[in-house]
Amino acid sequence: MSGHHARHHDHDGHGHDHHDHGHAGHIHAPADFGRAFAIGVSLNMAFVLIEATYGFISNSTALLADAGHNLSDVLGLLVAWIAAVLSKRPPTPRLTYGLRNTSILAALLNAILLLIASGAILLEAIQRFIHPEPIASTTVIVVAGIGIFINGFTAWLFAGGRDDINIRGAYLHMLADAALSFGVVLTGIGIMMTGWLWLDPAFSIVIVAVIVWGTWGLLRESTAMSLAAVPSVIDPGSVRAYLCGLPGVASIHDLHIWPMSTTETALTAHLVTPGGNPGDEFLVETCHQLNHRFKIGHTTLQIETSPDVHCSLKPDHVI
């Protein structure tokens, strides 16, 4: 058994030998949304205070409930912001990947917060069906209209980062809030025109269904990523087929693909090359193609030149 080591970075490639294994890394730092987070947190915290104040003044439980929901979203934004900052911290001897996976945990927490908030809204809607209360429709419409603008603008700030599920969590939070505020406006108009108080809880239930539908994918993907599952955008079968089809590769085993963060993916594999060690150029080009084709930027390849040598990691069930 022999090995080879090469590290490759797009636009600035270089390689060097190191006995017993092959490695290639290309770290994609998460996009900087610090300004978006700062603006989003500030605007939404100010709106929470305004909405809660006018909720008390107008005796509107709808506004108070929406203020509580917006407060949970401010918390969600803070969680995502902290994770975005921590994910850029450099690795240490103990935390060899740094804190990149905090972005995955933040996305999972944001999905859970969204579902909890949806449950609170649903409970409030059921209670209002049982005990309808009159509301100051004009105040509700004006305040909720402001909410549409603030939440919609904040969602727009994060629209460019939806490939990162941590940023997507923040985006969905704000988009859900904008939809909820829009529902409150329509409800206020409807009640003002018809006097039907049941419109408020009915529309709230519709909004809850929309939020849960949009959040479910985020919850499923963030849970899978926290369990080191292959990212949904990568087909592991295609990756295996590509590696097996490389010149000189007779077989591969111990293939693992997992997310290092919400934007970075790692891969390890053993390549059996009976014709001998393929050398630096082979490893550098393979790593480049894995990055180009599959967005896998941190690759470690071990070369085994004898198919007869027993590798304890060869069976698929061995991790």
Buried (B, 14 or more C-beta within 10 A) or exposed (E): EBBBBBBBBEEEBEBEEEEEBBBBBBBBEBBEBEEBBEBBBEBBBEBBEBBBEBBEEBEBBBBBBBBBBBBBBBBBBBBBBBBBBBBBEEEEEEEEBBBBBBBBBBBBBBBBBBBEBBEBBBEBBEBBBEEBEEBBBEBBBBBBBBBBEBBBBBBBBBEEBEEBBBBBBBBBBBBBBBBBBBBBBBBBBBBBEEEEBBBBBBBBBEBBEBBBEBBEBBBEBBBBBBEBBBBEEBEBEEBBEBBBEBEBBEBBBBBBBBBBBBBBBBBBBBBBBEEEBBEBEBBBBBBBBBBEEBBBBBBBBBBBBEEEEEBEEBEEEEE
